[in-house]
Amino acid sequence: MDRKIAIITGVSRIKGIGRAICCELAKREFDIFFTYWTEYDNQMPWKISENEPELIQQEIRDIGVKCAKLELDLSIENAIGTLFSEVKKQLGRPLVLVNNATYSTQTTIDNLTGKELDKHYEVNLKATTLLTLEFIRQFAFNKNGRIINLSSGQSLGQMPNEIAYAITKGAIETLTYTLSQDIASKNITINAVNPGPNDTGWMDEKLRNALMKQFPMKRIGKPKDTAKLIGFLASEDAEWITGQVIHSEGGFKR
């Protein structure tokens, strides 16, 4: 019971935000349990190498904490129960939940289908909500419970080329402040972080140069920027912050 355990979903790529979050929390002496789903990443233009999850796990262990992982499609039935059962069996009861997993494809007025909308809903909203609720139900401590969601700034601007992503991720902000008061008495905080455009390997040079003009600090956001903020929100120092959507974008001009 004296070990701090954090669950982070959506950790499969060395260049990704998920890996940076895991390493930041590991440096803060959290044992780490992360999920990944290679089938999704291999459908994306960036893809992943087969051994990236193993390399991430070893990197975390080299920091000096325990680390377990599970390949899991969060959209399938019983995925949430499977995840919490494995976390408890391999590490113990979690103190922190970071909902980082996401599903995103190009969807516009012309090509959005009900099937594609369902895929976004099942991961971005349904799984995040059910993970959050199960974490609250199983919370076994008297302080410092933390739920940290990842949003994408949907309340700050339009995303007409990612309609399904925008509306399902936008609902995460509503989930965050809706639950905040009800779980405060359980000593659990819930916040959301919008990392803004992050250089995780999906940008080509043309897009990177175009985005650079919108960052007054003259650089693109990095995964470690997001991880540092999440590390703070997971700490005891953040116990008075809840129900907030924090835009960590370096002054990004939309």
C-alpha positions, 0 to 999 in steps of 0.5 A: 500500500505504500507504493505509488502506482500509475496507469497510463493508457496509449503508450506504444511509441518512443516518440509519443506523449505516453512514453514521456508521461511514463518516464516523468512519473517514474522519476517521481517514484511511481510504479508504472502500468501502461497499455498499448495497441499496435494494431491501431498504430500500424494503421497510422502513417507513422507506424511503430517498430515491433519492439517499441513497447518493450524498449519503453518498459525497459527504459522505465525499469532502468529509472528504478521503478516497477513497470508492467504493460498490457496490449489491449484494445480498450474498445472491446467488451470487458477491456476495463475489467481486464485492465484493472485486474491485471494492474492489481495482480501485477503491481497493486491498486493505482493512485493515478490514472492518465487517460492518454489513449486516443483514436484519430482519423481524418473525418470531414463532412464528405466522408464521416460514417457512423462506423468511423464515428463509433470507433472514435466514440469507443476509445476517446469517450466510452473507454475514458469514461469507463476507466475513470469510473472504475478507477473511482470505484476501486480507489483504496486510499484516503488522499492524492487520487489523481485522474488526468485526461488528455484533450486537444483544445477542441474548445479553442478552435475548429477542427473541420478535418477531424470531426469525429475526433473533435466531438469525442475528445471535446466531451472529455472536457465536459466529463472532467469538470462534471465529475470534479465536485462529486469525487473531491470528497473521496480525495480524488482530483480530475483535470484535463491537459491540452498539449497543443500540436506536439512533435511526436513524429506525425509532422512532415517538414512542411507542416512543422514549418507552418506550425512554427509560425504560430508558436511565439516561442519559436519551437514546436511543443514536445512530449516532455512539456506535456509530461512535466505538467502531468507530473505536477498534477499527479503530485501532492502539490496539486491537491487543490487543483481539480475540474480544470482544463489546462492548455499547455501550448506555449502561446500557440496562436490559432 
